[in-house]
Amino acid sequence: MADLFNDEWMKRFMTEWNSEPDLGPALAKIDFTSTIGYGFDGDAQPTGIITVEKGMVVSAGAYNGESLNWDLRASKENWEKWINKGIGMAGLGMAYASRKLKFNVGDYSAMVKDPRMAGPFIKSFGVMSKI
């Protein structure tokens, strides 16, 4: 497996994201467009990035200073745990409340209050498990 969130990993994530009917197409229904960074707690910047247009990832790779709508951070151990075991709404809430999952950029509260966004967000962790 490629290193978590490196260029190769992010490109595979893009392929899996776009292949998952409960993710890209679900977000397309709400015209979800964002630039999302993924990385590790304590790092100055995210490691990887995806650009989503109308629910589908149109580019992915290593982070290179792009402006972000979302910047998700956690320890490598927590990312691996969530990728391998999944995370549900309750687990997501606990991870956020305990600061194991940090939104350095982005509005967690708005996202979880909108099931059209929360469901696909949870699904993205399942997609990560395919990489």
C-alpha positions in Angstrom: 0.0 0.0 0.0 1.2 3.5 -0.8 2.0 5.9 2.0 -1.1 7.4 3.4 -2.1 10.6 1.5 0.9 10.7 -0.8 0.4 11.5 -4.5 -0.1 7.8 -5.5 -2.5 7.2 -2.6 -4.6 10.3 -3.4 -4.9 9.3 -7.1 -6.2 5.9 -6.1 -8.6 7.6 -3.6 -9.9 9.7 -6.5 -10.6 6.5 -8.6 -12.4 4.8 -5.7 -14.3 7.9 -4.7 -15.6 8.4 -8.3 -16.5 4.7 -8.5 -18.7 4.7 -5.3 -22.3 5.4 -6.1 -23.1 6.5 -2.5 -20.4 9.2 -2.6 -19.8 11.2 -5.8 -23.3 10.9 -7.2 -24.8 11.6 -3.8 -22.8 14.8 -3.5 -23.5 15.8 -7.1 -27.2 16.1 -6.2 -26.3 19.0 -3.9 -23.7 20.5 -6.3 -20.9 19.8 -3.7 -17.7 21.5 -4.9 -14.7 21.7 -2.6 -11.0 21.4 -2.3 -10.2 19.0 0.6 -6.8 18.4 2.2 -5.9 15.3 4.3 -3.0 15.1 6.6 -1.6 14.5 10.0 -2.1 16.4 13.3 0.7 18.8 14.0 2.0 19.1 10.4 2.2 22.6 9.0 0.2 21.6 5.9 -1.9 18.6 4.7 -0.1 15.8 2.8 -2.7 15.1 0.1 -5.5 16.9 -1.6 -8.5 16.3 -3.8 -10.6 18.7 -5.8 -14.3 17.9 -6.0 -16.6 19.4 -8.6 -20.3 18.6 -8.4 -19.5 15.5 -6.3 -16.8 14.0 -8.4 -13.1 14.2 -7.8 -11.5 15.9 -10.8 -7.9 16.0 -9.5 -5.9 14.5 -6.7 -2.4 14.3 -5.5 0.2 15.7 -3.1 -0.7 19.1 -1.5 1.1 22.0 -3.1 -0.2 25.1 -1.4 -3.7 25.2 -2.8 -6.5 27.0 -1.0 -8.7 24.6 0.9 -12.3 24.5 1.8 -11.7 21.5 4.2 -8.5 20.5 5.9 -8.9 17.2 7.9 -6.2 16.2 10.3 -5.6 13.2 12.7 -2.7 11.1 13.8 -1.5 8.4 11.5 -2.7 5.7 14.0 -6.3 7.2 14.0 -6.5 7.5 10.3 -5.4 3.9 9.9 -7.9 2.8 12.5 -10.8 4.6 10.8 -9.8 3.3 7.4 -9.5 -0.3 8.6 -12.5 -0.4 10.9 -14.7 2.4 9.5 -16.3 5.2 11.4 -20.0 5.8 11.9 -21.8 9.0 12.9 -21.4 8.3 16.6 -17.7 7.5 16.1 -17.3 10.6 14.0 -18.8 12.7 16.8 -16.6 11.2 19.4 -13.5 11.6 17.2 -14.3 15.3 16.7 -15.3 16.0 20.3 -12.1 14.3 21.6 -10.0 16.2 19.0 -8.8 13.0 17.4 -10.2 14.3 14.1 -9.6 18.0 13.5 -11.1 20.2 10.9 -8.3 22.8 10.5 -10.5 24.4 7.8 -14.2 23.7 7.2 -17.4 23.7 9.3 -17.8 20.3 11.0 -21.1 21.4 12.6 -22.7 22.4 9.3 -21.6 19.2 7.7 -22.9 16.8 10.3 -26.3 18.7 10.5 -26.8 18.1 6.8 -27.4 14.4 6.1 -26.7 15.0 2.4 -23.1 15.8 3.4 -22.7 13.7 6.5 -23.6 10.4 4.9 -21.1 10.7 2.0 -18.5 12.0 4.5 -18.8 8.8 6.5 -18.8 6.8 3.2 -15.4 8.4 2.2 -13.8 6.5 5.1 -15.1 3.2 3.6 -13.7 4.2 0.2 -10.3 4.8 1.8 -10.3 1.2 3.0 -10.2 0.0 -0.7 -6.8 1.6 -1.3 
